[in-house]
Amino acid sequence: MAEIFDRLLIRILLAGFVCLMIYLYRYAHVIFYPTVKRQVLKKISPTENPADTLHLFSRLIGISIIFSSISFNEASGVMLSLFHFGVWGSIAIVLYLLSLFIIESIVFYNFDYTDEILKRKNMSYAFISFCHSIVIAYLTRTVMMEAENSLIILLVLWLYMLVIVGFSVKYFTFISKLTFNRLLIQKNLSLCFSYGGFTLGSGFIIASCFDQEHYDITVFCIQVLLKTVLSLIIFPIFKKGIVRIFPIRIGDSRSHATEIDSQMQGLGYGFYEGSIFISAAILTTMIVNRIQFGTIYPFF
């Protein structure tokens, strides 16, 4: 019975330590995002600015996802476990916030947080940032698990992941009919659902490329690159195939270009594109990672 209470006490202690790390994470935004200092340090009013609420708490969900990859080992001692979590939790916070800063600098290079969130309350901007937070958290979690407590391997894989994600976000303009900058200025929700589906789908593909056995970091990086290129080949096949199977009609033969463009900016079209992107991404990971050829073909 005493052992049960000891384990309960240890779990409560660790839960309190995780809350302390989240507290430090909140104030780490002041360092990496000086423009959000006023928002982070004050009491939060969710009803005052829903866009800011979505933008801020997406980061809470993100760091929670990353923390779930760090484990405690009671056999090594409680204090050593706390030290291990503190070190890797701090590294995770830094890498996560840096990743968000870099990716959003690429995607939102024409936009500013203060203008879009605090002044214009742009929900489209906030939702896209929400998707970035979730995807980057999931990828950072994957990289940390693959690093297996090696700081050097973690930094190499993290930089490698950032390069792949940076190229992937630019791919959206080639496969979507929606104009990103113009619709984001207009606070168009169709764009955010389409781009959100694309971001979640691409993140799922990239994470699946990193999820593999590795014994040598060089061979592992080559395998990730080959799977990424293979995914770029397979993804358009599923995308075009799904569009053929589930065709949609926008306007008719007498519709003007402006009328067709207006219909494409509706929520329905955003849901349509986003669903296609996610479905094609899931099916792509099946073809890339779930086909076992056995030994009937030689290994190269």
PEHU-V656950 format. One record per pair of residues at least 12 apart in sequence whose ideal C-beta (glycine too) atoms are under 7 Angstrom apart, sorted by the first residue. I is the first residue (numbers start at 0). J is the second residue. Records with the same first field share a line. If there is no record, write none. Layout:
# PEHU-V656950
I=J, J
This chain:
# PEHU-V656950
9=73, 77
13=71
16=81, 84
17=66
20=88
21=62
24=62, 92
25=39
26=39
27=92, 96
31=96, 97, 100
34=112, 113
35=112
38=51, 55
43=55
48=120
49=122
50=116, 120, 121, 122, 124, 125
51=116, 117
53=125, 126, 129
54=116, 125, 128, 129
57=128, 129, 132, 133
58=132
60=132, 133
61=95, 132, 133, 135, 136
62=92, 95, 136
64=136, 137, 140
65=91, 95, 136, 139, 140, 143
66=88, 91
67=140
68=140, 143, 144
69=84, 87, 88
71=84
91=139, 143
94=139, 157
95=135, 136, 139
98=135, 139, 161
99=131, 132, 135
101=161
102=131, 135, 164, 165, 168
103=128, 131
105=165, 168
106=168
109=180
110=124, 183
121=186
122=186, 188
123=183, 186, 187, 188, 190, 191
124=183
126=191, 195
127=191, 194, 195
130=195, 198, 199
131=198
134=198, 199, 202
137=202, 206
138=160, 164, 202, 205, 206
141=206, 209, 210
142=156, 157, 160, 209
145=209, 213
152=216
155=216
159=220, 223
160=205, 209
163=205, 227
164=205
167=201, 205
171=194, 197
174=238
175=193, 197, 272
176=263
177=189, 190, 193, 263
182=264
187=264
188=266, 269
189=264, 265, 266, 268, 269
190=269
192=266, 269, 270, 273
193=269, 272, 273
195=273
196=272, 273, 274, 276, 277
197=273, 276
199=277
200=276, 277, 279, 280
201=280
203=280, 281, 284
204=230, 280, 283, 284
207=284, 287, 288
208=223, 226, 227, 230
209=223
226=287
229=287
230=283, 287
233=283, 286, 287
234=279, 280, 283
237=279, 282, 283
238=275, 279
241=275, 278, 279
242=275
247=271
249=262, 263
250=262
